[in-house]
Each structure stands twice: as C-alpha cells, then as structure tokens.
Amino acid sequence: MDFSEAAERISRKFSKDGQPADPKKIEGKLRRLVQEFGVQPSEAERSVTNELAKEYNVPLAGSGSGGRSGGGTEEKTIARAAPGEWVTFEGKVVALSAPASPAIAQSGIIADESGAIRFVAWAKANAPAMTEGSWYRIESAVVDEYKGVPNLKIHSGTTIKEIGEDRALIPTPVPIKDLHPGIGGVRAKVIQEWDASHERMLQSGLLGDESGTIKFVMWKEPGKEKLAVGSVYNIFYAQVDEFNGRLSLNLNTATIMQEDADIPVSGGESAVRGSIVHIAPGSGIIKRCPVEGCNRALSRQNYCPVHEIQPNFVYDLRIKGWLDDGEKTHNILLQRDVVESLTGIGLDAAKEIAENNPLGMDEVFLRMRDEVLGRYVICHGREIDNRILVNKCERVKFESGEHAALLNRAGGAP
C-alpha cells in the first residue's frame, strides 16, 4: 500500500468540503492500522475516511443505515468476530495478564455468552483501564489474527464504556477433542504431573476426559497453585495453543474450580511392541531437587540449574531409551514404578548400590541396562511430544510357534 498516496486521496475528499484534513496525520493513522493492527489496506482506508467524516460531521456518498457505523463497526457476539473486522460488543473481563511489552497498556481475556477472546490495549491508545470481573461495551475495536488465533486490538479509535451491572455469564466446557486454538474450557482430570522443564514453570502435565487427553502448563505467578493429580477440575478461559499440530492448555489466565467427583478418562493410549535397543544417559538412579515445585534432575555434583547445590536431594528411578518395533524407533520414558517392575530393582536396592558400590550410580545404570537392553517388551502409554510416557511395560514371552512361522517365511516355506 502506498500510504502517502492513500492519505492524499482521503485528504482531497475533505478539502473539497473545506475541512483541513492533514495528509501526514492521515498517513500515520493508515500506517498504524495496517502495520500494527494487521488491518487490510482497503479496510484501513475506509475506516480512516469514516472516522474523519464522523469528526467533521460530513456525510459520505453511499453512507446509510447498512448496519455499520462509527468507522465500519458492526455489533456482534465474540464468537462471530472474524480477523480483519471492526467490531462492537459487550463483554466481561474474565482475566488480566501482565503486558508482554511496554507498548501494551493492558492485556487479558474478555468474554460474552458466545465465547471469549484475548485482547490487547496499546499504550498509545490511552484507553481507560478495565477491571477484572466488570462488564464493558467496547466499540470500534479491531479483530486481527496471530498464529491462526483471533485477537482483539484496542486502539485510539476504540471507545470503552463500563456497564454498571453484573450479568450472568455461564461458560460451557467442551470435550477435549473439540478444543481449537484460542480460548477454551474443559472438565477434566489431572492424569499425570511432569518434571518442570523451566525455572518459571510451576507445573505441567496431562489432563484427560472421556474424549481424549491434552498437555497443560502453568507458569509461576502470585496466587497460582498446583493441580492435584487424580482430581477433577472445571477449567474455563484457558489459552489453547498449538505447536507442531498438537494442542496444549496454558492455565495462567484460566478460572479453575476443583470438583469432588471422578470422571472416566479415554485411554488415549497405545501399545507398542518391540525391542529396547538403547538406554540413554540419565537413566537408572537419579537425584532430584527437593525444592517444592521443582523436582528437576540434578547433576552429578547435586547441582540444580535453578536452585544450585542441593545436598538434601531425593533419589528417583527412570529409564530413557529407544524401542524399535521393526518399522519405527520410539522414544520412551519409564518412571520409577515401571522401572522397578521391569528391572526387578527397587529404589531402596538401587540406593544401596549407589552409596556402597565403587561404581556408585553407574553400577545401577549398568545393571538396569543389562536387564532390559535387547529385550522384547510391550510398552503401554501416551505419546506426547514424540515421546511415549510409559505407564506399563511387560516382557514378551517366547512363542515357539510364532518363531517357527517367521523362520518358515524367511526360508520361503509354504
């Protein structure tokens, strides 16, 4: 878009009516709409033209009561808002989040009876600050798109008016399988809690319901508390993110209510049969950081990347490795109970070896490797981020009939 040419074109329209429309200011508005808000050039030009017409009280040719007003704005529900549109609606601020940039004055989630959407109020807009839990009428805001997810942008042309009443707003959870990128809610059970992979992470793990499972993460913020494994929660206004075709829930913006109930969880599991062809370093007996909420694996020198030296570490068992099914190699992770069952080495026995054998923790690694490497097993678990989180692993018994059939096929026997 040639901003200068478009600005001159708009300026000439109002100069004919004796209005001092400054092309430089018009060009600045056009650039902001297109470059900052992602508005289509034609929509930006029409919006600025309508805004100036309203400011100068100048009627435009073809303007009538076609359902749009105030800068090409249409009143609609949040669920019907599409990227590239200017919208007006009434909604409740259900969550506020820390701005990610000094250019942002306020950000969060606003909802109505149809759904919810993330919003960003730019610092340049000088918009009034909104309060979590209050209802507002927002006029002439821009809907754009980021990574396929609609977002609401509040700019200098947006009008915000607080509604002095608290209307009923009852969000409805959806099955996990029906979630899509944006804002969503589920009624789900915490199936697993995983090791924190970042110093700012409070908790991550797996949620499940009757329809499937999904990864969740919660970052450290004042007032945030971990979810209890095995408990059921109603979770509303969570951010549904997508990465490499997989969805995950960010719970920092969510409203979370624990429920004293239980729900059936879809298996969502696969059973992979094959040979364990590799045991990775970091398997065997390991030391974990004892600081609440951390649980990271420590180095040989008892060093935690977040909490530094931890002499009062906690022992744990795990096996990381590869399982080859003859067609594909699977990345597998076995936690303590599965390791104990598969290797026959319990945590107490592993501690005794690690503390009294000359090879220490290496001896545990070697003994476990000898027990499982090259063995045929069936691993049951969920595949998350290209890794099977194994919750059950059993050895495959030798079947003479099956072995004979394989030999016959290899030798060309009928």
Contacts in CASP RR format, 6 or more apart in sequence:
PFRMAT RR
TARGET T0000
AUTHOR 0000-0000-0000
METHOD contacts of the structure
MODEL  1
MDFSEAAERISRKFSKDGQPADPKKIEGKLRRLVQEFGVQPSEAERSVTN
ELAKEYNVPLAGSGSGGRSGGGTEEKTIARAAPGEWVTFEGKVVALSAPA
SPAIAQSGIIADESGAIRFVAWAKANAPAMTEGSWYRIESAVVDEYKGVP
NLKIHSGTTIKEIGEDRALIPTPVPIKDLHPGIGGVRAKVIQEWDASHER
MLQSGLLGDESGTIKFVMWKEPGKEKLAVGSVYNIFYAQVDEFNGRLSLN
LNTATIMQEDADIPVSGGESAVRGSIVHIAPGSGIIKRCPVEGCNRALSR
QNYCPVHEIQPNFVYDLRIKGWLDDGEKTHNILLQRDVVESLTGIGLDAA
KEIAENNPLGMDEVFLRMRDEVLGRYVICHGREIDNRILVNKCERVKFES
GEHAALLNRAGGAP
1 30 0 8 1.000
1 34 0 8 1.000
1 41 0 8 1.000
1 44 0 8 1.000
3 27 0 8 1.000
3 28 0 8 1.000
3 30 0 8 1.000
3 31 0 8 1.000
3 34 0 8 1.000
4 23 0 8 1.000
4 27 0 8 1.000
6 26 0 8 1.000
6 27 0 8 1.000
6 30 0 8 1.000
6 41 0 8 1.000
6 45 0 8 1.000
7 23 0 8 1.000
7 24 0 8 1.000
7 26 0 8 1.000
7 27 0 8 1.000
7 28 0 8 1.000
7 30 0 8 1.000
8 23 0 8 1.000
9 45 0 8 1.000
10 21 0 8 1.000
10 23 0 8 1.000
10 26 0 8 1.000
10 45 0 8 1.000
10 48 0 8 1.000
10 49 0 8 1.000
10 52 0 8 1.000
11 21 0 8 1.000
11 22 0 8 1.000
11 23 0 8 1.000
11 26 0 8 1.000
13 21 0 8 1.000
13 49 0 8 1.000
14 21 0 8 1.000
14 52 0 8 1.000
14 53 0 8 1.000
14 56 0 8 1.000
14 58 0 8 1.000
15 21 0 8 1.000
17 56 0 8 1.000
17 58 0 8 1.000
19 52 0 8 1.000
19 56 0 8 1.000
19 58 0 8 1.000
21 52 0 8 1.000
21 56 0 8 1.000
26 48 0 8 1.000
26 52 0 8 1.000
29 48 0 8 1.000
29 51 0 8 1.000
30 41 0 8 1.000
30 44 0 8 1.000
30 45 0 8 1.000
30 48 0 8 1.000
32 124 0 8 1.000
32 155 0 8 1.000
32 156 0 8 1.000
33 39 0 8 1.000
33 43 0 8 1.000
33 44 0 8 1.000
33 47 0 8 1.000
33 48 0 8 1.000
33 142 0 8 1.000
33 155 0 8 1.000
34 40 0 8 1.000
34 41 0 8 1.000
34 44 0 8 1.000
36 122 0 8 1.000
36 153 0 8 1.000
36 155 0 8 1.000
37 142 0 8 1.000
37 144 0 8 1.000
37 153 0 8 1.000
37 155 0 8 1.000
38 84 0 8 1.000
38 142 0 8 1.000
38 144 0 8 1.000
39 47 0 8 1.000
39 84 0 8 1.000
39 142 0 8 1.000
39 144 0 8 1.000
40 84 0 8 1.000
43 84 0 8 1.000
43 86 0 8 1.000
46 71 0 8 1.000
46 72 0 8 1.000
47 71 0 8 1.000
47 72 0 8 1.000
47 86 0 8 1.000
49 60 0 8 1.000
50 60 0 8 1.000
50 63 0 8 1.000
50 70 0 8 1.000
50 71 0 8 1.000
50 72 0 8 1.000
51 70 0 8 1.000
51 71 0 8 1.000
51 157 0 8 1.000
52 58 0 8 1.000
53 59 0 8 1.000
53 60 0 8 1.000
53 63 0 8 1.000
54 70 0 8 1.000
54 71 0 8 1.000
67 74 0 8 1.000
68 74 0 8 1.000
70 139 0 8 1.000
70 140 0 8 1.000
71 86 0 8 1.000
71 140 0 8 1.000
72 86 0 8 1.000
72 140 0 8 1.000
73 86 0 8 1.000
73 87 0 8 1.000
73 88 0 8 1.000
73 139 0 8 1.000
73 140 0 8 1.000
74 85 0 8 1.000
74 86 0 8 1.000
74 87 0 8 1.000
74 88 0 8 1.000
75 87 0 8 1.000
75 88 0 8 1.000
75 89 0 8 1.000
76 87 0 8 1.000
76 88 0 8 1.000
76 89 0 8 1.000
77 89 0 8 1.000
77 112 0 8 1.000
77 113 0 8 1.000
77 114 0 8 1.000
77 115 0 8 1.000
78 89 0 8 1.000
78 91 0 8 1.000
78 110 0 8 1.000
78 111 0 8 1.000
78 112 0 8 1.000
78 114 0 8 1.000
78 115 0 8 1.000
78 116 0 8 1.000
78 117 0 8 1.000
79 114 0 8 1.000
79 115 0 8 1.000
80 114 0 8 1.000
81 87 0 8 1.000
81 89 0 8 1.000
81 117 0 8 1.000
81 143 0 8 1.000
81 150 0 8 1.000
81 152 0 8 1.000
82 143 0 8 1.000
82 150 0 8 1.000
83 143 0 8 1.000
83 144 0 8 1.000
83 145 0 8 1.000
83 150 0 8 1.000
84 142 0 8 1.000
84 143 0 8 1.000
84 144 0 8 1.000
84 145 0 8 1.000
85 142 0 8 1.000
85 143 0 8 1.000
86 140 0 8 1.000
86 141 0 8 1.000
86 142 0 8 1.000
86 143 0 8 1.000
87 141 0 8 1.000
87 142 0 8 1.000
87 143 0 8 1.000
87 152 0 8 1.000
88 137 0 8 1.000
88 138 0 8 1.000
88 139 0 8 1.000
88 140 0 8 1.000
88 141 0 8 1.000
89 112 0 8 1.000
89 137 0 8 1.000
89 138 0 8 1.000
90 112 0 8 1.000
90 135 0 8 1.000
90 136 0 8 1.000
90 137 0 8 1.000
90 138 0 8 1.000
90 163 0 8 1.000
91 110 0 8 1.000
91 111 0 8 1.000
91 112 0 8 1.000
91 135 0 8 1.000
91 136 0 8 1.000
91 137 0 8 1.000
91 138 0 8 1.000
91 163 0 8 1.000
92 110 0 8 1.000
92 111 0 8 1.000
92 112 0 8 1.000
92 133 0 8 1.000
92 134 0 8 1.000
92 135 0 8 1.000
92 136 0 8 1.000
92 167 0 8 1.000
92 169 0 8 1.000
93 108 0 8 1.000
93 109 0 8 1.000
93 110 0 8 1.000
93 130 0 8 1.000
93 131 0 8 1.000
93 132 0 8 1.000
93 133 0 8 1.000
93 134 0 8 1.000
93 135 0 8 1.000
93 136 0 8 1.000
94 109 0 8 1.000
94 110 0 8 1.000
94 111 0 8 1.000
94 116 0 8 1.000
94 132 0 8 1.000
94 133 0 8 1.000
94 169 0 8 1.000
94 236 0 8 1.000
94 237 0 8 1.000
94 255 0 8 1.000
95 108 0 8 1.000
95 109 0 8 1.000
95 132 0 8 1.000
95 237 0 8 1.000
95 253 0 8 1.000
95 254 0 8 1.000
95 255 0 8 1.000
96 106 0 8 1.000
96 107 0 8 1.000
96 108 0 8 1.000
96 130 0 8 1.000
96 132 0 8 1.000
97 107 0 8 1.000
97 108 0 8 1.000
97 109 0 8 1.000
97 252 0 8 1.000
97 253 0 8 1.000
98 107 0 8 1.000
99 105 0 8 1.000
99 106 0 8 1.000
99 107 0 8 1.000
100 107 0 8 1.000
102 123 0 8 1.000
103 122 0 8 1.000
103 123 0 8 1.000
103 124 0 8 1.000
104 120 0 8 1.000
104 121 0 8 1.000
104 122 0 8 1.000
104 123 0 8 1.000
105 121 0 8 1.000
105 122 0 8 1.000
105 123 0 8 1.000
105 125 0 8 1.000
105 127 0 8 1.000
105 129 0 8 1.000
106 120 0 8 1.000
106 121 0 8 1.000
106 127 0 8 1.000
106 129 0 8 1.000
106 130 0 8 1.000
107 118 0 8 1.000
107 119 0 8 1.000
107 120 0 8 1.000
107 121 0 8 1.000
108 118 0 8 1.000
108 119 0 8 1.000
108 120 0 8 1.000
108 253 0 8 1.000
109 116 0 8 1.000
109 117 0 8 1.000
109 118 0 8 1.000
109 119 0 8 1.000
109 183 0 8 1.000
109 237 0 8 1.000
109 253 0 8 1.000
110 116 0 8 1.000
110 117 0 8 1.000
110 119 0 8 1.000
110 130 0 8 1.000
110 136 0 8 1.000
110 138 0 8 1.000
110 152 0 8 1.000
111 117 0 8 1.000
111 169 0 8 1.000
111 171 0 8 1.000
111 183 0 8 1.000
111 237 0 8 1.000
112 169 0 8 1.000
113 169 0 8 1.000
113 170 0 8 1.000
115 171 0 8 1.000
115 183 0 8 1.000
116 171 0 8 1.000
116 183 0 8 1.000
116 184 0 8 1.000
116 237 0 8 1.000
117 143 0 8 1.000
117 150 0 8 1.000
117 151 0 8 1.000
117 152 0 8 1.000
117 182 0 8 1.000
117 183 0 8 1.000
118 149 0 8 1.000
118 151 0 8 1.000
118 152 0 8 1.000
118 182 0 8 1.000
118 183 0 8 1.000
118 239 0 8 1.000
119 141 0 8 1.000
119 151 0 8 1.000
119 152 0 8 1.000
119 153 0 8 1.000
119 154 0 8 1.000
120 151 0 8 1.000
120 152 0 8 1.000
120 153 0 8 1.000
120 154 0 8 1.000
121 127 0 8 1.000
121 130 0 8 1.000
121 154 0 8 1.000
122 153 0 8 1.000
122 154 0 8 1.000
122 155 0 8 1.000
122 156 0 8 1.000
124 155 0 8 1.000
124 156 0 8 1.000
125 154 0 8 1.000
125 155 0 8 1.000
125 156 0 8 1.000
125 157 0 8 1.000
125 158 0 8 1.000
126 156 0 8 1.000
127 154 0 8 1.000
127 158 0 8 1.000
127 160 0 8 1.000
128 160 0 8 1.000
130 136 0 8 1.000
130 160 0 8 1.000
130 162 0 8 1.000
133 166 0 8 1.000
134 162 0 8 1.000
134 163 0 8 1.000
134 164 0 8 1.000
135 162 0 8 1.000
135 163 0 8 1.000
135 164 0 8 1.000
135 165 0 8 1.000
135 166 0 8 1.000
135 167 0 8 1.000
136 160 0 8 1.000
136 161 0 8 1.000
136 162 0 8 1.000
136 163 0 8 1.000
137 159 0 8 1.000
137 160 0 8 1.000
137 161 0 8 1.000
137 163 0 8 1.000
138 152 0 8 1.000
138 154 0 8 1.000
138 158 0 8 1.000
138 159 0 8 1.000
138 160 0 8 1.000
139 158 0 8 1.000
139 159 0 8 1.000
139 160 0 8 1.000
139 161 0 8 1.000
140 157 0 8 1.000
140 158 0 8 1.000
140 159 0 8 1.000
141 152 0 8 1.000
141 153 0 8 1.000
141 154 0 8 1.000
141 155 0 8 1.000
141 158 0 8 1.000
142 152 0 8 1.000
142 153 0 8 1.000
142 155 0 8 1.000
142 158 0 8 1.000
143 150 0 8 1.000
143 151 0 8 1.000
143 152 0 8 1.000
143 153 0 8 1.000
144 150 0 8 1.000
144 151 0 8 1.000
144 153 0 8 1.000
145 151 0 8 1.000
147 181 0 8 1.000
147 242 0 8 1.000
148 181 0 8 1.000
149 181 0 8 1.000
149 182 0 8 1.000
150 182 0 8 1.000
154 160 0 8 1.000
171 185 0 8 1.000
171 236 0 8 1.000
171 237 0 8 1.000
171 255 0 8 1.000
173 185 0 8 1.000
173 186 0 8 1.000
173 187 0 8 1.000
173 234 0 8 1.000
173 235 0 8 1.000
173 236 0 8 1.000
174 184 0 8 1.000
174 185 0 8 1.000
174 186 0 8 1.000
175 186 0 8 1.000
175 209 0 8 1.000
175 210 0 8 1.000
175 211 0 8 1.000
175 212 0 8 1.000
176 186 0 8 1.000
176 188 0 8 1.000
176 207 0 8 1.000
176 208 0 8 1.000
176 209 0 8 1.000
176 211 0 8 1.000
176 212 0 8 1.000
176 213 0 8 1.000
176 214 0 8 1.000
177 211 0 8 1.000
177 212 0 8 1.000
178 211 0 8 1.000
179 185 0 8 1.000
179 186 0 8 1.000
179 214 0 8 1.000
179 240 0 8 1.000
179 247 0 8 1.000
179 249 0 8 1.000
180 240 0 8 1.000
180 247 0 8 1.000
181 240 0 8 1.000
181 241 0 8 1.000
181 242 0 8 1.000
181 247 0 8 1.000
182 239 0 8 1.000
182 240 0 8 1.000
182 241 0 8 1.000
183 237 0 8 1.000
183 238 0 8 1.000
183 239 0 8 1.000
183 240 0 8 1.000
183 253 0 8 1.000
184 236 0 8 1.000
184 237 0 8 1.000
184 238 0 8 1.000
184 239 0 8 1.000
184 240 0 8 1.000
185 235 0 8 1.000
185 236 0 8 1.000
185 237 0 8 1.000
185 238 0 8 1.000
185 254 0 8 1.000
186 207 0 8 1.000
186 209 0 8 1.000
186 214 0 8 1.000
186 235 0 8 1.000
186 238 0 8 1.000
186 249 0 8 1.000
187 209 0 8 1.000
187 232 0 8 1.000
187 233 0 8 1.000
187 234 0 8 1.000
187 235 0 8 1.000
187 259 0 8 1.000
187 263 0 8 1.000
188 207 0 8 1.000
188 208 0 8 1.000
188 209 0 8 1.000
188 214 0 8 1.000
188 232 0 8 1.000
188 233 0 8 1.000
188 235 0 8 1.000
188 263 0 8 1.000
189 207 0 8 1.000
189 208 0 8 1.000
189 209 0 8 1.000
189 230 0 8 1.000
189 231 0 8 1.000
189 232 0 8 1.000
189 233 0 8 1.000
189 262 0 8 1.000
189 263 0 8 1.000
189 265 0 8 1.000
190 205 0 8 1.000
190 206 0 8 1.000
190 207 0 8 1.000
190 227 0 8 1.000
190 228 0 8 1.000
190 229 0 8 1.000
190 230 0 8 1.000
190 231 0 8 1.000
190 233 0 8 1.000
191 205 0 8 1.000
191 206 0 8 1.000
191 207 0 8 1.000
191 208 0 8 1.000
191 213 0 8 1.000
191 229 0 8 1.000
191 230 0 8 1.000
191 265 0 8 1.000
192 205 0 8 1.000
192 206 0 8 1.000
192 229 0 8 1.000
192 389 0 8 1.000
193 203 0 8 1.000
193 204 0 8 1.000
193 205 0 8 1.000
193 226 0 8 1.000
193 227 0 8 1.000
193 229 0 8 1.000
194 204 0 8 1.000
194 205 0 8 1.000
194 206 0 8 1.000
195 295 0 8 1.000
195 296 0 8 1.000
195 297 0 8 1.000
196 202 0 8 1.000
196 203 0 8 1.000
196 204 0 8 1.000
196 293 0 8 1.000
196 294 0 8 1.000
196 295 0 8 1.000
196 296 0 8 1.000
197 204 0 8 1.000
199 305 0 8 1.000
199 306 0 8 1.000
200 219 0 8 1.000
200 220 0 8 1.000
201 217 0 8 1.000
201 218 0 8 1.000
201 219 0 8 1.000
201 220 0 8 1.000
202 218 0 8 1.000
202 219 0 8 1.000
202 220 0 8 1.000
202 221 0 8 1.000
202 224 0 8 1.000
202 226 0 8 1.000
202 293 0 8 1.000
203 216 0 8 1.000
203 217 0 8 1.000
203 218 0 8 1.000
203 226 0 8 1.000
203 227 0 8 1.000
203 293 0 8 1.000
204 215 0 8 1.000
204 216 0 8 1.000
204 217 0 8 1.000
204 218 0 8 1.000
205 215 0 8 1.000
205 216 0 8 1.000
205 217 0 8 1.000
206 213 0 8 1.000
206 214 0 8 1.000
206 215 0 8 1.000
206 216 0 8 1.000
206 382 0 8 1.000
206 384 0 8 1.000
206 389 0 8 1.000
207 213 0 8 1.000
207 214 0 8 1.000
207 215 0 8 1.000
207 216 0 8 1.000
207 233 0 8 1.000
207 235 0 8 1.000
207 249 0 8 1.000
208 214 0 8 1.000
208 265 0 8 1.000
208 266 0 8 1.000
209 263 0 8 1.000
209 265 0 8 1.000
209 266 0 8 1.000
210 263 0 8 1.000
210 264 0 8 1.000
210 265 0 8 1.000
210 266 0 8 1.000
211 266 0 8 1.000
212 265 0 8 1.000
212 266 0 8 1.000
212 267 0 8 1.000
212 268 0 8 1.000
213 265 0 8 1.000
213 266 0 8 1.000
213 267 0 8 1.000
213 268 0 8 1.000
213 382 0 8 1.000
214 247 0 8 1.000
214 248 0 8 1.000
214 249 0 8 1.000
215 246 0 8 1.000
215 247 0 8 1.000
215 248 0 8 1.000
215 249 0 8 1.000
215 384 0 8 1.000
215 385 0 8 1.000
216 227 0 8 1.000
216 238 0 8 1.000
216 248 0 8 1.000
216 249 0 8 1.000
216 250 0 8 1.000
216 251 0 8 1.000
217 248 0 8 1.000
217 249 0 8 1.000
217 250 0 8 1.000
217 251 0 8 1.000
218 224 0 8 1.000
218 226 0 8 1.000
218 227 0 8 1.000
218 250 0 8 1.000
218 251 0 8 1.000
218 252 0 8 1.000
219 250 0 8 1.000
219 252 0 8 1.000
221 252 0 8 1.000
224 252 0 8 1.000
226 293 0 8 1.000
227 233 0 8 1.000
227 251 0 8 1.000
227 256 0 8 1.000
228 258 0 8 1.000
231 258 0 8 1.000
231 259 0 8 1.000
232 258 0 8 1.000
232 259 0 8 1.000
232 261 0 8 1.000
232 262 0 8 1.000
232 263 0 8 1.000
233 256 0 8 1.000
233 257 0 8 1.000
233 258 0 8 1.000
233 259 0 8 1.000
234 256 0 8 1.000
234 257 0 8 1.000
234 259 0 8 1.000
235 249 0 8 1.000
235 251 0 8 1.000
235 254 0 8 1.000
235 255 0 8 1.000
235 256 0 8 1.000
235 257 0 8 1.000
236 254 0 8 1.000
236 255 0 8 1.000
236 256 0 8 1.000
237 253 0 8 1.000
237 254 0 8 1.000
237 255 0 8 1.000
238 249 0 8 1.000
238 250 0 8 1.000
238 251 0 8 1.000
238 253 0 8 1.000
238 254 0 8 1.000
239 249 0 8 1.000
239 250 0 8 1.000
239 252 0 8 1.000
239 253 0 8 1.000
239 254 0 8 1.000
240 247 0 8 1.000
240 248 0 8 1.000
240 249 0 8 1.000
241 247 0 8 1.000
241 248 0 8 1.000
241 249 0 8 1.000
241 250 0 8 1.000
242 248 0 8 1.000
246 385 0 8 1.000
268 382 0 8 1.000
269 380 0 8 1.000
269 381 0 8 1.000
269 382 0 8 1.000
269 391 0 8 1.000
270 380 0 8 1.000
270 381 0 8 1.000
270 382 0 8 1.000
270 383 0 8 1.000
270 388 0 8 1.000
271 378 0 8 1.000
271 379 0 8 1.000
271 380 0 8 1.000
271 381 0 8 1.000
272 323 0 8 1.000
272 325 0 8 1.000
272 330 0 8 1.000
272 378 0 8 1.000
272 379 0 8 1.000
272 388 0 8 1.000
273 325 0 8 1.000
273 376 0 8 1.000
273 377 0 8 1.000
273 378 0 8 1.000
273 379 0 8 1.000
273 396 0 8 1.000
274 323 0 8 1.000
274 324 0 8 1.000
274 325 0 8 1.000
274 326 0 8 1.000
274 376 0 8 1.000
274 377 0 8 1.000
274 378 0 8 1.000
274 396 0 8 1.000
275 323 0 8 1.000
275 324 0 8 1.000
275 374 0 8 1.000
275 375 0 8 1.000
275 376 0 8 1.000
275 377 0 8 1.000
276 321 0 8 1.000
276 322 0 8 1.000
276 323 0 8 1.000
276 332 0 8 1.000
276 372 0 8 1.000
276 373 0 8 1.000
276 374 0 8 1.000
276 375 0 8 1.000
276 377 0 8 1.000
277 322 0 8 1.000
277 323 0 8 1.000
277 324 0 8 1.000
277 329 0 8 1.000
277 373 0 8 1.000
277 374 0 8 1.000
278 321 0 8 1.000
278 322 0 8 1.000
278 373 0 8 1.000
279 319 0 8 1.000
279 320 0 8 1.000
279 321 0 8 1.000
279 365 0 8 1.000
279 368 0 8 1.000
279 369 0 8 1.000
279 372 0 8 1.000
279 373 0 8 1.000
280 320 0 8 1.000
280 321 0 8 1.000
280 322 0 8 1.000
282 297 0 8 1.000
282 318 0 8 1.000
282 320 0 8 1.000
282 365 0 8 1.000
283 318 0 8 1.000
283 319 0 8 1.000
283 320 0 8 1.000
283 321 0 8 1.000
283 365 0 8 1.000
283 368 0 8 1.000
283 369 0 8 1.000
284 317 0 8 1.000
284 318 0 8 1.000
284 319 0 8 1.000
284 339 0 8 1.000
284 350 0 8 1.000
284 361 0 8 1.000
284 364 0 8 1.000
284 365 0 8 1.000
284 368 0 8 1.000
285 315 0 8 1.000
285 316 0 8 1.000
285 317 0 8 1.000
285 347 0 8 1.000
285 350 0 8 1.000
285 351 0 8 1.000
285 353 0 8 1.000
285 354 0 8 1.000
285 361 0 8 1.000
285 364 0 8 1.000
285 365 0 8 1.000
286 297 0 8 1.000
286 298 0 8 1.000
286 315 0 8 1.000
286 316 0 8 1.000
286 317 0 8 1.000
286 318 0 8 1.000
286 361 0 8 1.000
287 297 0 8 1.000
287 298 0 8 1.000
287 302 0 8 1.000
287 310 0 8 1.000
287 313 0 8 1.000
287 314 0 8 1.000
287 315 0 8 1.000
287 316 0 8 1.000
288 294 0 8 1.000
288 295 0 8 1.000
288 296 0 8 1.000
288 297 0 8 1.000
288 298 0 8 1.000
288 313 0 8 1.000
288 314 0 8 1.000
288 315 0 8 1.000
288 316 0 8 1.000
289 295 0 8 1.000
289 296 0 8 1.000
289 297 0 8 1.000
289 298 0 8 1.000
289 304 0 8 1.000
289 306 0 8 1.000
289 307 0 8 1.000
289 310 0 8 1.000
289 313 0 8 1.000
289 314 0 8 1.000
290 310 0 8 1.000
290 312 0 8 1.000
290 313 0 8 1.000
290 314 0 8 1.000
291 304 0 8 1.000
291 306 0 8 1.000
291 307 0 8 1.000
291 310 0 8 1.000
294 304 0 8 1.000
294 306 0 8 1.000
294 307 0 8 1.000
296 304 0 8 1.000
296 305 0 8 1.000
296 306 0 8 1.000
297 316 0 8 1.000
298 304 0 8 1.000
298 310 0 8 1.000
298 313 0 8 1.000
300 361 0 8 1.000
301 309 0 8 1.000
302 309 0 8 1.000
302 310 0 8 1.000
302 311 0 8 1.000
302 313 0 8 1.000
303 309 0 8 1.000
303 310 0 8 1.000
304 310 0 8 1.000
315 347 0 8 1.000
315 350 0 8 1.000
315 351 0 8 1.000
315 354 0 8 1.000
316 336 0 8 1.000
316 347 0 8 1.000
317 335 0 8 1.000
317 336 0 8 1.000
317 339 0 8 1.000
317 340 0 8 1.000
317 345 0 8 1.000
317 346 0 8 1.000
317 347 0 8 1.000
317 350 0 8 1.000
318 333 0 8 1.000
318 334 0 8 1.000
318 335 0 8 1.000
318 336 0 8 1.000
318 339 0 8 1.000
319 332 0 8 1.000
319 333 0 8 1.000
319 334 0 8 1.000
319 338 0 8 1.000
319 339 0 8 1.000
319 342 0 8 1.000
319 343 0 8 1.000
319 368 0 8 1.000
319 372 0 8 1.000
320 331 0 8 1.000
320 332 0 8 1.000
320 333 0 8 1.000
320 334 0 8 1.000
321 331 0 8 1.000
321 332 0 8 1.000
321 333 0 8 1.000
322 329 0 8 1.000
322 330 0 8 1.000
322 331 0 8 1.000
322 332 0 8 1.000
323 329 0 8 1.000
323 330 0 8 1.000
323 332 0 8 1.000
323 377 0 8 1.000
323 379 0 8 1.000
323 388 0 8 1.000
324 330 0 8 1.000
330 379 0 8 1.000
330 383 0 8 1.000
330 388 0 8 1.000
331 386 0 8 1.000
331 387 0 8 1.000
331 388 0 8 1.000
332 379 0 8 1.000
332 387 0 8 1.000
332 388 0 8 1.000
332 390 0 8 1.000
333 387 0 8 1.000
333 388 0 8 1.000
333 389 0 8 1.000
333 390 0 8 1.000
334 342 0 8 1.000
334 379 0 8 1.000
334 390 0 8 1.000
334 393 0 8 1.000
335 389 0 8 1.000
335 390 0 8 1.000
335 391 0 8 1.000
336 347 0 8 1.000
338 390 0 8 1.000
338 391 0 8 1.000
338 392 0 8 1.000
338 393 0 8 1.000
339 345 0 8 1.000
339 346 0 8 1.000
339 368 0 8 1.000
340 346 0 8 1.000
340 347 0 8 1.000
341 393 0 8 1.000
342 371 0 8 1.000
342 372 0 8 1.000
342 377 0 8 1.000
342 393 0 8 1.000
342 394 0 8 1.000
342 395 0 8 1.000
343 367 0 8 1.000
343 368 0 8 1.000
343 371 0 8 1.000
343 372 0 8 1.000
344 371 0 8 1.000
345 364 0 8 1.000
345 367 0 8 1.000
345 368 0 8 1.000
345 371 0 8 1.000
350 364 0 8 1.000
353 360 0 8 1.000
353 363 0 8 1.000
353 364 0 8 1.000
353 367 0 8 1.000
354 360 0 8 1.000
354 361 0 8 1.000
354 363 0 8 1.000
354 364 0 8 1.000
357 363 0 8 1.000
359 366 0 8 1.000
375 395 0 8 1.000
376 395 0 8 1.000
376 396 0 8 1.000
377 393 0 8 1.000
377 394 0 8 1.000
377 395 0 8 1.000
377 396 0 8 1.000
378 393 0 8 1.000
378 394 0 8 1.000
378 396 0 8 1.000
379 388 0 8 1.000
379 390 0 8 1.000
379 392 0 8 1.000
379 393 0 8 1.000
380 390 0 8 1.000
380 391 0 8 1.000
380 392 0 8 1.000
380 393 0 8 1.000
381 388 0 8 1.000
381 389 0 8 1.000
381 390 0 8 1.000
381 391 0 8 1.000
381 392 0 8 1.000
382 388 0 8 1.000
382 389 0 8 1.000
382 391 0 8 1.000
383 389 0 8 1.000
408 414 0 8 1.000
END
